[in-house]
Amino acid sequence: MKYFQSAAQCFKTALAKITLASSALFLVSAANAAEPLPTQTYLPLTLAQTAATAALKKCTADGHRISVAVADRAGVVIVLLRGNSAGVHTVDSSSRKAYTAASMGRSTLELANFIKDKPELHGLRDMNEKILLLGGGLPIKMGDDLVGGIGVGGTPSADLDDACAQAGLDAILEKDK
């Protein structure tokens, strides 16, 4: 008889623990249900392709052999185009410029000029191996949201790289209107 009382008592204890756990889970679920799911603006692949194609077209028309990279907000390259006869180094430079613009949210030329006369900020160049502070990288914003970066490498100057990157941005800004 004692055995059955112990088993019954164990069952009641276990049932009470399950009920308590279920109640806690319900309360947590109810609290989470009241909180809206986060939303995040992102750069669609089709727009990234449009930007890269427009930048490449602009530079090619101007007689430059370049590569262009478009990265998402985390700096991960989602589109990379290497133009005909573009130097192999342009793949790396365009990717690093896109990463820098996306991760820092600023133009790479602006960042290069910003640290030029400030020795205390030269360490920005060495934050990691992907940072490249040369002109040709521009952040991509949709409204107020930073969604990525575009980088161009291979023209003879930072201003020309920037102009091609800007052509890529202009192409997707027109679609956004």
C-alpha positions as a printed NumPy array, in Angstrom:
array([[  0.   ,   0.   ,   0.   ],
       [  2.872,   2.304,   0.812],
       [  4.289,   1.765,  -2.677],
       [  1.07 ,   2.901,  -4.32 ],
       [  0.901,   6.01 ,  -2.129],
       [  4.491,   6.87 ,  -3.092],
       [  3.782,   6.331,  -6.771],
       [  0.63 ,   8.419,  -6.546],
       [  2.493,  11.12 ,  -4.688],
       [  5.299,  11.076,  -7.319],
       [  2.697,  11.339, -10.042],
       [  1.085,  14.363,  -8.339],
       [  4.488,  16.017,  -7.906],
       [  5.411,  15.387, -11.544],
       [  2.029,  16.665, -12.696],
       [  2.472,  19.818, -10.61 ],
       [  5.934,  20.412, -12.173],
       [  4.57 ,  19.905, -15.683],
       [  1.696,  22.287, -14.952],
       [  4.108,  24.89 , -13.572],
       [  6.431,  24.536, -16.572],
       [  3.492,  24.78 , -18.981],
       [  2.246,  27.907, -17.235],
       [  5.699,  29.496, -17.432],
       [  5.98 ,  28.579, -21.098],
       [  2.541,  30.045, -21.761],
       [  3.504,  33.301, -20.025],
       [  6.744,  33.549, -22.012],
       [  4.857,  32.793, -25.234],
       [  2.23 ,  35.377, -24.401],
       [  4.913,  37.979, -23.688],
       [  6.682,  37.192, -26.954],
       [  3.424,  37.287, -28.888],
       [  2.862,  40.847, -27.687],
       [  6.258,  41.89 , -29.058],
       [  6.214,  42.514, -32.817],
       [  8.602,  40.558, -34.984],
       [ 11.57 ,  42.642, -36.098],
       [ 11.712,  43.749, -39.694],
       [ 14.797,  44.681, -41.619],
       [ 15.295,  46.417, -44.942],
       [ 17.668,  44.501, -47.189],
       [ 19.23 ,  44.827, -50.619],
       [ 17.498,  42.463, -53.047],
       [ 19.765,  40.509, -55.374],
       [ 18.082,  41.977, -58.459],
       [ 18.913,  45.535, -57.354],
       [ 22.482,  44.517, -56.514],
       [ 22.833,  43.064, -60.019],
       [ 21.387,  46.234, -61.547],
       [ 23.846,  48.424, -59.63 ],
       [ 26.845,  46.271, -60.56 ],
       [ 25.862,  46.142, -64.228],
       [ 25.348,  49.912, -64.424],
       [ 28.719,  50.624, -62.781],
       [ 30.497,  48.219, -65.13 ],
       [ 28.721,  49.704, -68.151],
       [ 29.746,  53.257, -67.175],
       [ 33.405,  52.378, -66.658],
       [ 33.578,  50.25 , -69.801],
       [ 32.05 ,  53.083, -71.852],
       [ 34.719,  55.408, -70.41 ],
       [ 37.442,  52.963, -71.482],
       [ 38.289,  51.509, -68.061],
       [ 38.767,  47.837, -67.232],
       [ 37.306,  47.353, -63.796],
       [ 35.651,  44.983, -61.389],
       [ 32.613,  45.938, -59.356],
       [ 31.33 ,  44.311, -56.186],
       [ 28.095,  44.818, -54.3  ],
       [ 27.903,  43.73 , -50.673],
       [ 25.017,  43.383, -48.253],
       [ 24.848,  45.332, -44.981],
       [ 27.273,  42.904, -43.318],
       [ 29.825,  43.433, -46.089],
       [ 29.309,  40.011, -47.643],
       [ 29.691,  40.238, -51.424],
       [ 26.468,  39.233, -53.178],
       [ 27.418,  40.313, -56.723],
       [ 30.863,  40.511, -58.286],
       [ 31.49 ,  41.376, -61.941],
       [ 34.94 ,  41.432, -63.467],
       [ 35.014,  43.299, -66.751],
       [ 36.859,  42.042, -69.815],
       [ 40.628,  42.305, -69.32 ],
       [ 40.275,  43.812, -65.834],
       [ 43.327,  43.198, -63.666],
       [ 43.111,  40.371, -61.17 ],
       [ 43.754,  42.844, -58.327],
       [ 40.504,  44.666, -59.176],
       [ 38.444,  41.752, -57.859],
       [ 39.967,  42.134, -54.407],
       [ 39.959,  45.935, -54.341],
       [ 36.333,  46.249, -55.448],
       [ 35.228,  43.647, -52.883],
       [ 37.143,  45.341, -50.075],
       [ 35.776,  48.767, -51.009],
       [ 32.202,  47.414, -51.001],
       [ 32.859,  45.802, -47.6  ],
       [ 34.321,  49.02 , -46.177],
       [ 31.457,  51.197, -47.434],
       [ 28.861,  48.742, -46.105],
       [ 30.481,  48.109, -42.741],
       [ 31.333,  51.749, -42.038],
       [ 28.331,  53.322, -43.753],
       [ 30.464,  55.951, -45.464],
       [ 32.221,  56.586, -48.76 ],
       [ 35.692,  55.057, -48.841],
       [ 37.084,  58.253, -50.394],
       [ 35.497,  60.277, -47.603],
       [ 37.071,  57.945, -45.031],
       [ 40.486,  58.15 , -46.732],
       [ 40.336,  61.947, -46.723],
       [ 39.074,  61.958, -43.136],
       [ 42.124,  60.113, -41.782],
       [ 44.684,  61.751, -44.101],
       [ 45.554,  64.539, -41.657],
       [ 44.678,  62.682, -38.46 ],
       [ 47.506,  60.311, -37.472],
       [ 45.509,  59.11 , -34.475],
       [ 42.939,  57.613, -36.869],
       [ 45.34 ,  55.772, -39.183],
       [ 44.5  ,  52.594, -37.261],
       [ 41.167,  52.511, -39.095],
       [ 43.079,  51.089, -42.076],
       [ 44.12 ,  48.113, -39.988],
       [ 40.844,  47.266, -38.229],
       [ 40.761,  44.073, -40.28 ],
       [ 42.154,  42.696, -43.515],
       [ 39.019,  43.588, -45.501],
       [ 39.131,  47.359, -44.927],
       [ 40.347,  49.403, -47.92 ],
       [ 40.378,  53.173, -47.639],
       [ 40.679,  54.213, -51.27 ],
       [ 38.037,  55.933, -53.357],
       [ 35.505,  53.802, -55.187],
       [ 33.34 ,  52.454, -52.365],
       [ 29.923,  53.925, -51.615],
       [ 27.298,  52.909, -49.055],
       [ 23.903,  51.842, -50.373],
       [ 20.939,  53.23 , -48.464],
       [ 17.229,  52.666, -48.885],
       [ 15.606,  55.576, -47.163],
       [ 17.498,  55.918, -43.894],
       [ 18.504,  52.244, -43.806],
       [ 22.01 ,  51.164, -44.728],
       [ 21.575,  48.005, -46.82 ],
       [ 24.992,  47.489, -48.386],
       [ 27.916,  48.912, -50.289],
       [ 29.214,  49.076, -53.842],
       [ 32.894,  49.05 , -54.711],
       [ 34.716,  49.688, -57.978],
       [ 38.379,  49.002, -58.596],
       [ 40.553,  49.441, -61.657],
       [ 40.337,  52.989, -62.982],
       [ 43.385,  55.274, -62.831],
       [ 41.951,  57.399, -59.967],
       [ 39.714,  57.351, -56.926],
       [ 37.404,  59.941, -58.492],
       [ 36.815,  57.751, -61.539],
       [ 36.147,  54.678, -59.37 ],
       [ 33.668,  56.785, -57.381],
       [ 31.943,  57.999, -60.552],
       [ 31.381,  54.425, -61.727],
       [ 30.12 ,  53.351, -58.297],
       [ 27.776,  56.355, -58.307],
       [ 26.409,  55.258, -61.699],
       [ 25.526,  51.949, -60.055],
       [ 23.748,  53.709, -57.195],
       [ 21.91 ,  56.01 , -59.592],
       [ 20.599,  52.987, -61.507],
       [ 18.933,  51.52 , -58.432],
       [ 17.784,  54.86 , -57.041],
       [ 15.849,  55.382, -60.296],
       [ 14.138,  51.998, -59.762],
       [ 13.313,  52.964, -56.159],
       [ 11.318,  56.033, -57.298]])
